[in-house]
Structure formats: C-alpha cells, structure tokens
Amino acid sequence: MDLLPYEKPEAEQAVLGAILIQGDLIQETKLEADHFYQKSHQAIFNAMVSVDKANKAVDMVTVVTELGTSTEEIGGVSYLSSLADSVPTTANFRVYELMILEAYRIRRARMLGSKLSGVSSEEEMPKILQDLGNLQDSNATSNRTKTDILTEIFKDMSTPHDGMSGIDTGLKDLNDMTGGWQGGDLIIIGARPSMGKTAFALKLAMRNCHHHGVSNIFSLEMGDKSLVQRMLSSISNVNLKKWKNPFHDFTPDDHKKIASAIGTYEKWQMNIHDKPGITVYEIKAAVRKAIREQPDKKHLVIIDYLQLMQPVGKFERHDLAIGHMSKELKQMAREFNIPVIVLSQLSRAVENRHDKRPMMSDIRESGSVEQDADIIGFLYRDDYYDKESESKNITEIILAKHRNGPTGTVQAAFIKEYGVFLNLDRRLHDHQS
C-alpha cells in the first residue's frame, strides 16, 4: 500500500537508528516526540530524551532500560537492534530529520484545514489561520550552530564596508547613528499629523528600491494611487498640489518630469497593500510571499499606521490589542530577519506642552510598544508650531530609544511641496529618492 505524504517510517527509523549509533545526536536534533508519526517511535524518542536528561549516554542498553516493560510494546529489543543495523552511516541524519519535520507539517496542516472547514463562527477563524501561518514560518527557521554564528561574526569583522551594515535610510546623519535599518529590528516612527510621517516612510521605501531592494508598504489610511502620486512628485519635483487637477495644472515640463519618474518607478520592486484594517497575519503572509519570490533581495516592511491595524482575537482594552500586535510585529521582524518600520499616531498631550517635541509616553495606547521596539523615533518640525521659527523646512528626527546604538537628534530638510526629505547639505536639484 502506498504511503501517505505525512508518513515517513523509513526516515523515522533512520533517525532513531542514528541516535542509537551516535548518542550525542539527541542533543543536536530539532525534533520532538510529536514530530514522529508512529506511536512506537514517539515512545523510543521519549526514552532517549529521558536518558540524555539523566546525563547518561544514549545507547541500546540505556534506552532498553528506560523503556522497561514497555520494550515489548514497541517491538522488543530485536526491533531496536534492527533500527541501528539499518543505518550504515549517520552522515545523512539532517536529511532524515528534515523529512520527518516536513511530514509533521503536512499532518498538522491537514488537521488545521479540517478544523477550519468545521468552524461555526467567524471568531474562530483568525486563530486557526494564524496557526497555519506559524506552521509555515517554522519551515523557514532553523537553529544555527556555534560555528555558523562565529563564521558570520568573523565575516563581518573581515569584510570592509562604509560603516552602514543595514538598509540605507537615504539620510547620512541618520545612517551614522543607526548603521542603516537592521534586519530583525522593529522601528516605531511617531509624529503628530502634518509632520510628514507618510512622506518620511515613502522616502525610506524609495531609497531601498533605489538600491535594488524590495519595499513592502501596508497603507491602512491612504490608497495606493495617492501613494504613487506622492512618490512620483518626490522623484520629479512636481508640486503635490497639482495632482488635484493634473489635466489643468500640469505644465508641459511637468508632463515630461512625471513621464521620467514613471519610468523610474516601474523599475522598482514596490509592493503596496492598501487594505484597511489589515491584520498581522495578513501582513506576514504577504511578506512571506514577497521573500519567497525574491529571496536574494533586501526586504523592507513599512506599516502606516499601528493604531489602524486589526487585532486577531478579542481584547478587553485597545492598548492590550496594540501591545499584542507590536509583539507579533517584532517576532515577524526576527523570523524574516528584516527591518519592520511602523508609523504611529501620537496623543494630543503633545499640543498642551510648551516644548512640543514628542516623548515615548506620547505614543497612543503605547502598552508594550516601548519594550518591543528596537528603535523609537519621532518627527518634529518647529516651523509647524512657530511660523517665525528660524528652522524653516527642517525636520528633527529624534531617536528616543535605540537598543543597539546611540540616542539623539538628527536634522533633515523637508520640502513639503514635493514630499522630499534631504540631507541638509544637499541642494534640491541634486537630491536622489
């Protein structure tokens, strides 16, 4: 009879046999008893784990002793001997291990699929879908050995670079402070309305695409058409206000500039998702798909903005939901080893202070956001509040938290008419998106 895809008895036998031959493999394996399909193999594996936890060598004698009277139930000593005899070498241990894990994931997926087909209310669906997503995520991660980690560290030490190990922000002073956006980091960028949050986020997305990366934008407030229009204005230096009536307001020169900008934009890997109320699970699924399609590119995720996301499940208070989502986003950053930038609204408490520069306590429903984030930054424009300010068209980027680096403030020029952020020492016509 043909075996089903979730049955891998030969692989299970080979793994158990290899451990009986080389007992220390039990300390290196990623397998757990539930990963085995056959109950007898689960019992043998559990016995091996118990022997190892007792600081004894895992071999035929110690495993049989641990099994005790249940030895006969799993086929007797003769079956254990046959397991060891059937493995000519332990060199293929990892291959057999992966076969078992694949079969387990198929079994688990079938079970969740069956559970999904039997749901009686919409409230049951998000948890099952999230479990399916986590099941797929488990296929993308693996435990690295000390040698793997030390090899990567040595490579970093011996490879020359320009001081920037992460994704270019497009702003020199910000790069100097952060080393670029780092994989695995959750970055929160907060600001009051009209400070240029979306323009700043688009600047980061465009810069990554400019360097042949993939930018994944999840816009919960603004539609994809408006976002693209903003980016085209940023590339071309065509005033954003002209998009209200481009047929009437665009000059012949504007048409030429926009046509050139469209040519640039078409070459970029810019994925825009403008679904309102999107969940973390849906974001993870979209990012996973993008990474699977282009695994060799540098991926950047931008979410605009945190408070508009839809939580999975029910929470007594909104701040608890926000805290849960920030934890999920941090886990996503680590799982995919990519920077995740999340924009956040700030409370009105800012407006009531003499110094209106934001603080971490100003993040709406902050909950555990402060704890989960690796970087918390704020955008502040003095000329927004003080029309006589000497800091015209200057945005302060305030890094209030930086888990792996310095905190402080850097400045950038913000040309609101085009939605452009520039280094202060760069003139407008020299800028690169």
Secondary structure in CASP SS format (residue, H / E / C, confidence):
PFRMAT SS
TARGET T0000
AUTHOR 0000-0000-0000
METHOD secondary structure of the structure
MODEL  1
M C 1.00
D C 1.00
L C 1.00
L C 1.00
P C 1.00
Y C 1.00
E C 1.00
K C 1.00
P H 1.00
E H 1.00
A H 1.00
E H 1.00
Q H 1.00
A H 1.00
V H 1.00
L H 1.00
G H 1.00
A H 1.00
I H 1.00
L H 1.00
I H 1.00
Q C 1.00
G H 1.00
D H 1.00
L H 1.00
I H 1.00
Q H 1.00
E C 1.00
T C 1.00
K C 1.00
L C 1.00
E C 1.00
A H 1.00
D H 1.00
H H 1.00
F C 1.00
Y C 1.00
Q C 1.00
K H 1.00
S H 1.00
H H 1.00
Q H 1.00
A H 1.00
I H 1.00
F H 1.00
N H 1.00
A H 1.00
M H 1.00
V H 1.00
S H 1.00
V H 1.00
D H 1.00
K H 1.00
A C 1.00
N C 1.00
K C 1.00
A C 1.00
V C 1.00
D C 1.00
M H 1.00
V H 1.00
T H 1.00
V H 1.00
V H 1.00
T H 1.00
E H 1.00
L H 1.00
G H 1.00
T H 1.00
S H 1.00
T H 1.00
E H 1.00
E H 1.00
I H 1.00
G C 1.00
G H 1.00
V H 1.00
S H 1.00
Y H 1.00
L H 1.00
S H 1.00
S H 1.00
L H 1.00
A H 1.00
D H 1.00
S C 1.00
V C 1.00
P C 1.00
T C 1.00
T C 1.00
A C 1.00
N C 1.00
F H 1.00
R H 1.00
V H 1.00
Y H 1.00
E H 1.00
L H 1.00
M H 1.00
I H 1.00
L H 1.00
E H 1.00
A H 1.00
Y H 1.00
R H 1.00
I H 1.00
R H 1.00
R H 1.00
A H 1.00
R H 1.00
M H 1.00
L H 1.00
G H 1.00
S H 1.00
K H 1.00
L H 1.00
S H 1.00
G C 1.00
V C 1.00
S C 1.00
S C 1.00
E H 1.00
E H 1.00
E H 1.00
M H 1.00
P H 1.00
K H 1.00
I H 1.00
L H 1.00
Q H 1.00
D H 1.00
L H 1.00
G H 1.00
N H 1.00
L H 1.00
Q H 1.00
D H 1.00
S C 1.00
N C 1.00
A C 1.00
T C 1.00
S C 1.00
N C 1.00
R C 1.00
T C 1.00
K H 1.00
T H 1.00
D H 1.00
I H 1.00
L H 1.00
T H 1.00
E H 1.00
I H 1.00
F H 1.00
K H 1.00
D H 1.00
M H 1.00
S H 1.00
T C 1.00
P C 1.00
H C 1.00
D C 1.00
G C 1.00
M C 1.00
S C 1.00
G C 1.00
I E 1.00
D C 1.00
T C 1.00
G C 1.00
L C 1.00
K H 1.00
D H 1.00
L H 1.00
N H 1.00
D H 1.00
M H 1.00
T H 1.00
G C 1.00
G C 1.00
W E 1.00
Q C 1.00
G C 1.00
G C 1.00
D C 1.00
L E 1.00
I E 1.00
I E 1.00
I E 1.00
G E 1.00
A E 1.00
R C 1.00
P C 1.00
S C 1.00
M C 1.00
G C 1.00
K H 1.00
T H 1.00
A H 1.00
F H 1.00
A H 1.00
L H 1.00
K H 1.00
L H 1.00
A H 1.00
M H 1.00
R H 1.00
N H 1.00
C H 1.00
H H 1.00
H C 1.00
H C 1.00
G C 1.00
V E 1.00
S E 1.00
N E 1.00
I E 1.00
F E 1.00
S E 1.00
L C 1.00
E C 1.00
M C 1.00
G C 1.00
D H 1.00
K H 1.00
S H 1.00
L H 1.00
V H 1.00
Q H 1.00
R H 1.00
M H 1.00
L H 1.00
S H 1.00
S H 1.00
I H 1.00
S H 1.00
N C 1.00
V C 1.00
N C 1.00
L H 1.00
K H 1.00
K H 1.00
W H 1.00
K H 1.00
N C 1.00
P H 1.00
F H 1.00
H H 1.00
D H 1.00
F C 1.00
T C 1.00
P H 1.00
D H 1.00
D H 1.00
H H 1.00
K H 1.00
K H 1.00
I H 1.00
A H 1.00
S H 1.00
A H 1.00
I H 1.00
G H 1.00
T H 1.00
Y H 1.00
E H 1.00
K H 1.00
W C 1.00
Q E 1.00
M E 1.00
N E 1.00
I E 1.00
H E 1.00
D C 1.00
K C 1.00
P C 1.00
G C 1.00
I C 1.00
T C 1.00
V H 1.00
Y H 1.00
E H 1.00
I H 1.00
K H 1.00
A H 1.00
A H 1.00
V H 1.00
R H 1.00
K H 1.00
A H 1.00
I H 1.00
R H 1.00
E H 1.00
Q C 1.00
P C 1.00
D C 1.00
K C 1.00
K C 1.00
H E 1.00
L E 1.00
V E 1.00
I E 1.00
I E 1.00
D E 1.00
Y C 1.00
L H 1.00
Q H 1.00
L H 1.00
M C 1.00
Q C 1.00
P C 1.00
V C 1.00
G C 1.00
K C 1.00
F C 1.00
E C 1.00
R C 1.00
H H 1.00
D H 1.00
L H 1.00
A H 1.00
I H 1.00
G H 1.00
H H 1.00
M H 1.00
S H 1.00
K H 1.00
E H 1.00
L H 1.00
K H 1.00
Q H 1.00
M H 1.00
A H 1.00
R H 1.00
E H 1.00
F H 1.00
N C 1.00
I C 1.00
P C 1.00
V E 1.00
I E 1.00
V E 1.00
L E 1.00
S E 1.00
Q E 1.00
L E 1.00
S C 1.00
R H 1.00
A H 1.00
V H 1.00
E H 1.00
N H 1.00
R C 1.00
H C 1.00
D C 1.00
K C 1.00
R C 1.00
P C 1.00
M C 1.00
M H 1.00
S H 1.00
D H 1.00
I E 1.00
R C 1.00
E C 1.00
S C 1.00
G C 1.00
S C 1.00
V H 1.00
E H 1.00
Q H 1.00
D H 1.00
A C 1.00
D C 1.00
I E 1.00
I E 1.00
G E 1.00
F E 1.00
L E 1.00
Y E 1.00
R C 1.00
D H 1.00
D H 1.00
Y H 1.00
Y H 1.00
D C 1.00
K C 1.00
E C 1.00
S C 1.00
E C 1.00
S C 1.00
K C 1.00
N C 1.00
I E 1.00
T E 1.00
E E 1.00
I E 1.00
I E 1.00
L E 1.00
A E 1.00
K E 1.00
H E 1.00
R C 1.00
N C 1.00
G C 1.00
P C 1.00
T C 1.00
G E 1.00
T E 1.00
V E 1.00
Q E 1.00
A E 1.00
A E 1.00
F E 1.00
I E 1.00
K C 1.00
E C 1.00
Y C 1.00
G C 1.00
V E 1.00
F E 1.00
L E 1.00
N C 1.00
L C 1.00
D C 1.00
R C 1.00
R C 1.00
L H 1.00
H H 1.00
D H 1.00
H C 1.00
Q C 1.00
S C 1.00
END
